[in-house]
C-alpha cells in the first residue's frame, strides 16, 4: 500500500508539472499577464489560474469516481473550442490595451541636468505604474482576480478527459486514492505554473524597467502568438 501511494504521488506530481506547461496554458497566462503587466499581479494570475484548474478537476473526479457521473462530451468539446476562442480574444484585448498604453518620451530634471526616458503612459498622459510603484494594490473592481480563475476552469474542463483517464489505472478502483492522485496532480500543476509565472514576471519587470521599447515589442509578440495559437487550436479542434 505504501509503495502504491508513493507511486501515485510521484507520477501525479510529475504529470502535473508537465501538464501546466502545455502550450495553451502558458499562452493564456502569458496573455493575461501581458495585458496587465506587474510582478505580483502575474504571480496572482498564475495562482488563481491553478486554483480554477484544480477546482474543476477535483469536482470532475469526485463526480466520476464517487457518484459515477461523467461530464457530457458536448461540454468537453465546447470547452476545447472555447480555449482557442479565448486565446484569440486575449490576444486582441492585449493589442487594445497596448494601444491605450503608448510609448512616450518623458522629460524630467535633476537641478540643471535634464533627462529623457521612454515610458509607457495611459490615455490620460500619466505614466502607467507597475506593482513596485503601487505595492501590488488590488483592482477596484476585482475583475482581474476572477478572470484567471475562470480561464483555469475552462482549461480544466478541456483537459479533464486525458487527466482523468489515468486515474483508474493509478487508483485501482479506490475512491480515496483517486482523489489523492488528482490532488497531487493539481499541486504539481500549481507549482509548475507559479515557477513559470515567477520567471515570466521577472523578465517582464526587467524589460519594463530598463528596455521599455523592447518591452512593448515583446507585448506585441505575445499578443500575436496568442491569436495565432488560438486560431490553430480552433482549426485542430473543429
Residue pairs with C-beta under 8 A, 6 or more apart in sequence:
4 172
4 177
5 177
5 180
7 170
8 170
8 171
8 177
8 180
8 181
8 184
9 180
9 184
11 166
11 170
11 181
12 170
12 180
12 181
12 182
12 184
12 185
12 188
13 184
13 185
13 187
13 188
14 188
15 166
15 185
15 188
16 184
16 185
16 186
16 187
16 188
16 189
16 190
16 191
16 192
17 188
17 189
17 191
17 192
18 192
19 25
19 159
19 163
19 185
19 188
19 189
19 192
20 50
20 188
20 189
20 190
20 191
20 192
20 193
20 196
21 192
21 196
22 159
23 229
24 83
24 87
24 155
24 158
24 229
24 233
25 49
25 155
25 193
26 196
27 87
27 225
27 226
27 229
27 230
28 49
28 83
28 86
28 87
28 90
28 151
28 155
28 226
29 45
29 46
29 49
29 148
29 151
29 193
29 196
29 197
29 200
30 200
30 222
30 225
30 226
31 87
31 90
31 91
31 93
31 94
31 222
31 223
31 226
32 45
32 49
32 90
32 147
32 148
32 151
33 41
33 42
33 45
33 197
33 200
33 201
33 204
34 94
34 204
34 219
34 222
34 223
34 226
35 90
35 93
35 94
35 97
36 97
36 144
37 130
37 204
37 205
37 208
37 215
37 219
38 130
38 131
38 134
38 136
38 201
39 130
39 131
39 132
39 136
39 201
39 202
39 204
39 205
40 131
40 136
40 201
41 131
41 136
41 144
42 197
42 200
42 201
42 204
43 194
43 197
43 198
43 201
44 136
44 145
44 148
45 144
45 148
45 197
46 148
46 193
46 194
46 196
46 197
47 190
47 193
47 194
47 197
48 145
48 146
48 148
48 149
48 152
49 148
49 149
49 151
49 152
49 155
49 193
50 152
50 186
50 189
50 190
50 193
50 194
51 149
51 152
51 190
52 148
52 149
52 150
52 151
52 152
52 153
52 154
52 155
52 156
53 152
53 153
53 155
53 156
53 186
53 189
54 152
54 156
54 183
54 186
54 187
54 189
54 190
55 152
55 153
55 156
56 152
56 153
56 156
56 157
56 160
57 156
57 160
57 163
57 164
57 182
57 185
57 186
58 179
58 182
58 183
58 186
60 71
60 156
60 157
60 160
60 164
61 164
61 167
61 178
61 179
61 182
62 179
63 69
63 70
63 71
64 70
64 71
64 164
65 167
65 171
65 175
65 178
65 179
66 175
71 157
71 160
75 157
76 157
76 158
76 160
76 161
77 237
79 154
79 157
79 158
80 158
80 237
81 234
81 237
81 238
82 154
82 158
83 154
83 155
83 158
83 230
83 233
83 237
84 230
84 231
84 232
84 233
84 234
84 235
84 237
85 230
85 234
86 151
86 154
86 230
87 226
87 227
87 229
87 230
87 233
88 226
88 227
88 230
88 231
88 234
89 230
90 226
90 230
91 223
91 224
91 225
91 226
91 227
91 230
92 223
92 227
94 219
94 222
94 223
94 226
95 220
95 223
98 216
98 219
98 220
98 223
100 122
100 123
101 120
101 121
101 122
101 128
102 120
102 121
103 118
103 119
103 120
103 121
103 212
103 213
103 216
104 118
104 119
104 120
104 121
104 125
105 116
105 117
105 118
105 119
106 116
106 117
106 118
106 119
106 121
106 127
107 114
107 115
107 116
108 114
108 115
108 117
109 115
117 212
118 212
118 213
119 127
119 128
119 212
120 127
120 128
120 208
120 212
120 215
120 216
121 127
121 128
122 128
130 205
130 208
132 205
138 145
139 145
163 182
163 185
164 182
166 181
167 178
167 181
167 182
168 178
170 177
170 178
170 181
171 177
171 178
171 180
171 181
204 215
204 218
207 214
207 215
207 218
208 215
